[in-house]
Amino acid sequence: MTMQPSASASSGISQLAQCGQLGDLPELPAPDEQRLQKAATLLQQRLILRGMLVVSVSVAGLVTLAAMTQPSLAPEAKHSLLQYVTGKYLLPSNCKVIFHWSDPYPVGHTVCFTVQFYQRNGQPYPICDTDNFVVDVSEGSRKMVVITELGSPTDPNSGNIAKVKFTVRHAGQYKITIMVSNQHVAGSPFMRTFIAGPAYAQRTVVVRHCSTVVCTASVTHLLYIEPRDEYSNICSYSSEDNPTEGYTVHITQLGAYSKESNYDIDDNNFTIALDYDWHSHRVSLQLKFLYEGCYHTTIKYKGVELHNGDFDIIVLNSIDATLVHKNVASKNHNICYEAKLIGINGDRLPKQKKVLCYVSPKQLIIKELILKFIPKRLYTFRLCPSTKFSFQTEKPTKTEENLTGFFTVDDGCQPKIELISRERNVIAATFAQFLLKNMGGSETFKDKQDFFYHEVRKYHQKHYHEKLSMKVNREKLLESSMKATKNFSVSEWCRNFEITFQGEQGIDWGGLRREWFELICAQLFDAKNGLFTSFHEGQQSLVHPNPNRPSHLKLRHYEFAGKVVGKCLYESALGGSYRQLVRARFTRSFLAQVIGLRVHYKYFEQDDPDLYLSKIKYLLENDIDQIDTELFFVEEQYDSSGQLLKTVELIPNGSKIRVRNATKLQYLDALAQYRLATSIKDEIESFLKGLNELIPDNLLSIFDENELELLLCGTGQYNITDFKLHHVVNGNSAEFRRIVGWFWAAIGNFTQEEMARLLQFTTGCSQLPPGGFKELTPRFQITAAPTFGNLPTAHTWYEKKSLLLAISEGTEGFGMV
């Protein structure tokens, strides 16, 4: 049987031939079967070649496309074309993020999330340092310190996993940005919420109250407790919680009565009720006293006393309450009450002395009437937080059994006095209400600072902050500045200085004014210039008025320095770009005297550490009666060559009174009074004269010395990297290295104010030397100490909560290595 090509096959071949796609085919004379078979085979081969050509062109197209799109796929990477073709490169959009905590989550815990890295083809990608993996965790301007671990040295299967850890202390919503080679991973940025932890007694506060609370008998008095966690976040509760659970209120009527409860009590003296305000997130404490008197109150949470939960309560009858209200509201402050002086500095007088107590918004004055009509001032106490009233609780003597109204007044500067007065409650309540009014109604630093700025603006409201041109000589800055301001009135000091430096073309848009403030502070307060000095050498030393200043520096220079400091405080009260910090590192004893406190030997530990370690500490720790020392109540002064210049008696006839173990504290206080106060009395008075022209002393006295330094010098800017580069660690055990790691993790999340407090705690001042941590001498040292269960001192720290408590509450007494 013979085979012939079908009509369709012949037709198809003919059409391909006509289209020129098969080249020259041999003629197919029909019905030549052999030739037809040969032509079909040739056609099949050429079709195969044509398919290979199409595939080849397609692959080349893909390669060309990959090359063209390389910049858009990974602009920073330098991958080969083969990697793009095969998908063997890191693709951020393929990465997976796994959070290992639930949202929301309580603050205070170290949380972790992992990032799994994958290639475009879905295969794991081994992450390394060169991949530019960046994690940023922030809440507003607050940025967290994060710890990143790439892969695992022990598990080869974890090469494509990164672990990220961080600790949040401030409640809020945080943005977590995760990027690789400047590209976000899938889902980035993420939002996670951190909420406050459980209430923590030492951070929980009684809101806006004074250390002495004034109530009226038979009238309910409300106090509010703000529950805060250990990081000062305001606690929040759900409807299933009982926010008042755990609080106890212990009230003692001084010398007579005590009762404790955390629920309503109905007895013969007072009632207590606790409730929770869901809107303000505060616990309300309702107190109702039926009888007048003085009480002591302690508020605890789960057995631990609140931050400011220990205070006195004065309960007035309705008549006295009205009288106290009139005293505080009246513009006539010649308020006077009779009393009897019965003791001084713990020693009872052989005969009681009739006195008059005058209370005003600025001071409490004790006067004696000579010949019954000539007043003689005996004592003056400033109306400020350092002046403390305490109410007699000791058993009275037989001659005092029928007397009531015992109280003592102590300001830390003068001898403590003991008084008896039938009007004790009115005197103490008037003093407390004046004090609360002077502080703006709250004792927290932030509230006092806001109140201070408000009152300074109000005090100078008639003075306009208009520009005032002032030309100074940069080469003779102090002299030319004093000459330019010599005849300035208070109004002119309150104007906006527009500084011009002689011989310079600069126009003052604010920068030259700031430069002038910085340079003039250096001229005044840098120890090398002689007006102020330090007790030992070193750039970070605290400065103190110089009693042995060069002859060309006069008291008027201190008055000018006080005006400059007052000007800085006034400018800061205006806020914004006007804010000016005082570039100085003052001793605590100097700051204490600015606010009217009496200095004592404990200030040596911060201000003159060399003297403290060589003498003060030795006397405190040893029984000097057992040591052969020839120590008298005198201070010897020597010149630079060691020659004795003079001997000063610290107390009358002190050169003949030997110091004994029983009197060594008296000696040390007398030594501190002479070295830190008496020797610079004129300098401080001149400084205060200038300062108080712009800032009233009653406004400054609402702060303690540490708060005053923060008010003057601010918190500064602290670089944790600089800190880590310039410190010394003494100790190398695994446990100690872990503790040091905790320390860095803790301070990495500190606010600027907390860093300032830490620096105060360790160096005595919130300001660093000009060169930062590297100029601290000696270097900042972290040393292992064999203690347990104690608050960190300047020598020890173990955990974050203890460190925070120490720097905020334990700032008296410095011993940083």
Disulfide bonds with the S-S distance in Angstrom:
none
